[in-house]
Amino acid sequence: MIELYTWNTPNGQKIPIFLEEAEIPYTLHPVNIGKGEQHNPDFLKINPNGKIPAIVDTEGSDGQSISIFESGAILLYLADKVKKLIPADPQGRAAALEWLFFQVGGVGPMFGQLGFFKRSQPPNEPAIERYTKETKRLLAVLEGELAQREFLAGEYSIADIAHYGWLRGLERLEIPLDEAPNVKRWLDTLTARPAVERAMQKLKDAAA
Ligand SMILES: N[C@@H](CCC(=O)N[C@@H](CS)C(=O)NCC(=O)O)C(=O)O
């Protein structure tokens, strides 16, 4: 059984989407980051970095319980465990990992900073300009890739799941997808997947 600690944010959406897609049973434990619950001592035992998402797999490889934090590490652990949503051939696997790391090292931090500075008062114009420019650059990279194939690593994988919440949130950051029609097509495809719908609904319900 997977114990999932998360909240309805772009990083927090990744793991429930994976679990729904892979049809793995799980219990969702909401960690309300708006109320600071990520700093509770019990949660810090699972993620000393005090951020969602995190999981506890009560049936690790040696039968022991294992806890994991960092969304990229969790996605990779689960994909390898159930052999789903990661290409089996070495080349496809490398492509999935490339785009997974691109997301956790680039898209997440840059889009995240843009969101932070857009909400900050007084406005910090140089920061908004810097992160807007970098967000648009990363979006153009993704557009170039998705113009060539349906999904980031060829087949639907953890690389796509990792990007979903971040790309979905771009309109709110006033970055329209008009100039990224392939990203828009990809986003609509993922949004229409029943597993994605279920995950998003469960997150909403958990936050209600
Ligand atoms: N690199 C981490 C980032 C996790 C992260 O930044 N989570 C945010 C929500 S999207 C969070 O927990 N924020 C609360 C805080 O920073 O106190 C991952 O990919 O898991």
The ligand as an ORCA input file, in Angstrom:
! r2SCAN-3c Opt
* xyz 0 1
  N      11.843     19.476     -5.757
  C      10.656     19.172     -4.989
  C       9.842     20.429     -4.858
  C       8.638     20.234     -3.943
  C       7.936     21.542     -3.674
  O       8.489     22.643     -3.900
  N       6.725     21.426     -3.141
  C       5.978     22.610     -2.793
  C       4.554     22.519     -3.350
  S       4.527     22.520     -5.121
  C       5.875     22.713     -1.289
  O       5.824     21.738     -0.587
  N       5.879     23.962     -0.790
  C       5.760     24.236      0.610
  C       6.975     24.925      1.165
  O       7.903     25.230      0.393
  O       7.005     25.190      2.362
  C       9.874     18.037     -5.654
  O       9.908     17.967     -6.886
  O       9.260     17.221     -4.939
*
